[in-house]
Amino acid sequence: MTTIQYQENFSHGSIPSEIMDDRTFDLIHFSEVCGQSPEWVMQLIEHGILPDRSTTQTSFFLGEDISCAQRAYRLQRDFDASFSAVAMMLDLIDEVQELRREIKHLHFK
């Protein structure tokens, strides 16, 4: 089993993901923005937490991926969860949010 070391980085002053939504990042810059290692980011891709947008030579990420990576980190940190558990938690959270939107929509018809 491989252990991935990561840390939360507050020294850069986080940039809200809304501002970065139209930017693209390579692996190194994306991991820096997230305050994590490139290996940690690759684990997110391997477990389906982040989409694999890699080309033949490089991976790239969108600004919207930052908030997903941040959510994954918080779940992993708060619950001491594995990458597989985090992927499942994020899927369930998204499903609950979608169901709540549907219920809210039905109440307004």
N, C-alpha and C positions, 0 to 999 in steps of 0.2 A: 504494500500500500504506500502510495506517495503522499507525503505531507507537504502542503503548500503553505508557505509563510506569507502573511499579508498584514497590512497595517492601515489604519484610518489616518488620512493625512489632512490636517486642518490648517497647515501653515500657508497653503496657497490661497486660501480664501475661496471657497467653492463658487463656481459660476453657475447660475441657474440653468437647467437644461433647456428652458424655453428660449434662451438667447442662442443656444448652440444647435437648435433643431435643424438649421439649414447647412450646417458644416459637416464635413466628413473627416474622419481621423484614421490614421494608421494604427497598428497595434501598440506601438510604443507611446504615441501621444494619447491614445485612448486610455491606456493603463495609467498614465500620469494624471490625466484629468480625473480618473476614478480613484486615484490614490492607492492603487493596487499593483501587483506585479503582472507582467505579461502572461506568466504561467497561470495565474489565477483567472485572468480573462479567458484564456484558451480553455480552461475547465468549464467556464460558463457556456462556451460554444459546444464543447463535447457533450454537455448534459442538456442541450437544447434550450438553455435559459436565454441565450442571445442567438440571433439568427446567424448562420454561416454565410457571410457575403464575400468570402474569399475568392480571389481570382487565382490564376495559375501561379502568381508570384507573391501576392501579398493579401492580407486581410484588411478590410476597412470597416469602419463603424460609423453610424449616424448619431447625431446629437440625441435623438430619442432613446438610443441605447444606454445613455448615461443614467437616466432615472431607473431603468430596469436593472442595471448593474448595482446601483446604489441600494435598491430594494433587496436584491439578492444578498448583498453584503450584510445589510441589517438583519435579515432573517437568519443568515448563517451565524452572525455574531450573537444575536439575542437568544437563539435556541440551540446554539452549538450544533447546527444541522449540517449534514453532508450536502454535497452538490445535488445528489438525487432527491433528497428530502426538500431542498430549496426549490427545485424545479416543480415538484409536486405541489408544494405550498403556493407557489406563484400561479400555477394552473387553477388551483382551487379558489384562490383569491379573485382571479379574473372571472371565473365562472360565477361566483357569488355576486360580483359587481354587475355582470351582465344580467343575471336574474333580477337583481334589484332594479336595473333600468327597465327591464320588461314589465315588471310589476308596476312601477311608477307610470310607465306609458299606458298600461291598461286602466289605471285609475283616472287618467285624464281623457279617456275616450267617451 
